[in-house]
Amino acid sequence: MNFKVCVPVGIILLAAALFACNSSAPAENTTAAPAATALQAPYSQVFYDSLQQTMQSYYTLSGALVKADSSAANAAAAVLKLHVDSLPVYTLQMDSVHLSNITGTTGSISAELTGFAGEKDLEGKRASFQMVSDMLYDLVKNTGLKGKTIYHQYCPMAFDDKGAYWLSDSAAILNPYFGDKMLHCGETKDTLMYK
């Protein structure tokens, strides 16, 4: 084929490929998101009992930040650290790589909580809380929490509009990053429901 024939044929093939890509794109979903289905929580009850105490301490810390109570937040962070440090990860029946990731996550949460009390202002404590929240979410997603529902909530305005997540045991939004200033700012991004 000569150049004059190749260029028009190439353009036709390119246009056909682009048209095929656009026509096979899925239609935009206009229906509401389906309700969360119950996920499996396959590990020992001993682990889940300990993780539930850990989560209760986390919710207490979140509540202290909602109230902008620095002293209560320090006390809650100390209790949360004790619970994280005592999680019986050795009871988890999983492969060594997965177990190593879980152990690394709990170690990182503990280290972040150690620095929490050293933060001088509420903004620093809230930044530390954000990191704990993200790691705790990863931990729960990897292990489950038998019989519980956890709401992964998000505030788009936290930290100069960078946004931040937190966990809650309630669908109601109580923003730990702004407290009374913007108490109900945020939305639930994910719901983890375990049976």
C-alpha positions in Angstrom: 0.0 0.0 0.0 1.2 3.5 -0.7 1.2 6.4 1.8 -2.0 8.1 0.4 -4.0 4.9 1.0 -2.5 4.1 4.4 -3.3 7.4 6.1 -7.1 7.4 5.4 -7.4 3.7 6.3 -5.5 4.4 9.6 -7.8 7.3 10.4 -10.9 5.2 9.7 -9.5 2.4 12.0 -8.7 4.8 14.8 -12.2 6.4 14.5 -13.8 2.9 14.6 -11.8 2.0 17.7 -12.7 5.2 19.5 -16.4 4.8 18.6 -16.3 1.2 19.9 -14.7 2.3 23.2 -17.3 5.0 23.8 -20.3 2.8 22.8 -19.3 0.0 25.1 -19.0 2.3 28.1 -21.5 1.4 30.8 -24.5 3.7 31.3 -24.3 5.9 34.3 -26.0 4.3 37.3 -28.8 6.4 38.5 -30.1 4.0 41.2 -29.2 4.2 44.8 -26.2 2.2 46.1 -27.3 -1.2 47.4 -27.4 -1.8 51.1 -24.2 -3.2 52.6 -24.2 -6.9 52.8 -22.8 -8.7 55.8 -19.2 -9.7 55.5 -17.5 -12.7 57.1 -15.5 -12.3 60.3 -13.8 -15.7 60.4 -11.4 -15.4 63.3 -11.6 -16.3 67.0 -14.0 -14.7 69.4 -11.1 -14.0 71.7 -9.6 -11.7 69.1 -13.0 -10.0 68.3 -13.7 -9.4 72.0 -10.4 -7.6 72.3 -10.9 -5.7 69.0 -14.3 -4.6 70.2 -12.7 -3.1 73.3 -10.1 -1.4 71.1 -12.9 0.1 68.9 -14.8 1.3 72.0 -11.7 3.1 73.1 -11.3 4.6 69.6 -14.9 5.9 69.7 -14.2 7.5 73.1 -11.2 9.2 71.6 -13.3 10.4 68.6 -15.9 11.7 71.0 -13.3 13.7 73.0 -12.1 15.3 69.7 -15.7 16.1 68.8 -15.9 18.0 72.1 -12.5 19.5 71.6 -11.5 18.2 75.0 -7.7 17.8 74.8 -7.3 16.2 78.3 -10.0 13.6 77.6 -8.5 12.9 74.2 -5.1 12.2 75.8 -6.7 9.8 78.3 -8.6 8.0 75.6 -5.6 7.7 73.4 -3.6 6.1 76.3 -6.4 3.6 76.8 -6.6 2.9 73.1 -2.9 2.3 73.0 -3.2 -0.3 75.8 -5.9 -2.1 73.9 -4.0 -2.0 70.6 -0.9 -3.3 72.3 -2.8 -6.2 73.8 -4.7 -7.4 70.7 -4.2 -11.2 70.5 -3.0 -11.2 66.9 -1.4 -14.6 67.6 -4.9 -16.1 67.6 -5.4 -15.1 64.0 -5.2 -18.2 61.7 -3.8 -16.7 58.6 -0.7 -16.9 56.4 2.5 -15.4 57.7 2.6 -12.5 55.2 -0.9 -11.5 56.1 -0.1 -11.8 59.8 3.0 -9.8 59.4 0.9 -7.0 57.8 -1.5 -7.1 60.7 1.3 -7.0 63.3 2.9 -4.1 61.4 -0.4 -2.2 61.4 -1.0 -2.6 65.1 2.6 -1.5 65.8 2.2 1.6 63.7 -1.1 2.5 65.4 0.6 2.1 68.8 3.5 4.3 67.7 1.2 7.0 66.5 -0.8 6.9 69.8 2.5 7.3 71.7 3.1 10.6 69.9 -0.6 11.7 70.3 -0.1 13.0 73.9 3.0 14.9 72.8 1.0 17.0 70.3 0.6 20.4 71.9 -2.5 21.6 70.1 -5.8 20.1 69.1 -4.9 20.4 65.4 -1.9 18.2 65.9 -3.9 15.7 67.9 -6.5 15.6 65.1 -3.8 14.9 62.5 -2.5 12.0 64.6 -6.1 10.8 65.0 -6.5 10.8 61.2 -3.5 8.5 60.8 -4.8 6.2 63.5 -8.2 6.1 61.9 -6.8 5.2 58.5 -4.7 2.3 60.0 -7.5 1.1 62.1 -9.8 1.0 59.1 -7.2 -1.2 57.3 -7.0 -3.5 60.3 -10.8 -4.0 60.6 -11.1 -4.5 56.8 -8.4 -7.3 57.1 -9.9 -9.0 60.1 -13.5 -8.1 60.4 -15.4 -7.4 63.6 -17.9 -10.1 64.3 -21.5 -8.9 64.8 -20.6 -5.2 64.4 -21.2 -2.5 61.8 -18.5 0.2 61.3 -19.2 3.4 59.3 -16.2 4.9 57.4 -16.9 8.6 57.4 -15.3 11.5 55.6 -15.0 15.2 56.0 -13.9 16.9 52.7 -13.0 20.2 54.5 -10.6 18.8 57.2 -7.0 19.9 57.1 -7.4 22.8 54.7 -9.7 20.9 52.3 -7.4 17.9 52.0 -10.1 15.8 53.6 -9.9 13.1 56.3 -11.7 9.9 57.3 -12.8 8.5 60.7 -14.7 5.5 61.9 -18.0 5.4 63.8 -20.4 2.9 65.3 -23.3 5.1 64.2 -24.5 6.4 60.8 -24.9 9.9 62.4 -22.1 12.3 61.5 -20.3 13.8 64.5 -17.1 15.3 63.0 -14.0 14.9 65.2 -12.0 17.3 63.0 -14.2 20.4 63.6 -16.3 19.6 66.6 -19.0 22.2 67.3 -17.7 24.4 64.4 -19.0 22.0 61.8 -20.4 19.1 63.8 -22.4 17.4 61.1 -20.0 18.1 58.2 -19.2 14.9 56.4 -20.7 11.7 54.9 -20.5 8.0 55.2 -18.3 6.6 52.5 -18.3 2.9 53.4 -20.2 0.6 55.7 -18.5 -2.5 57.0 -21.2 -4.9 58.4 -19.9 -8.2 59.8 -21.8 -11.4 60.8 
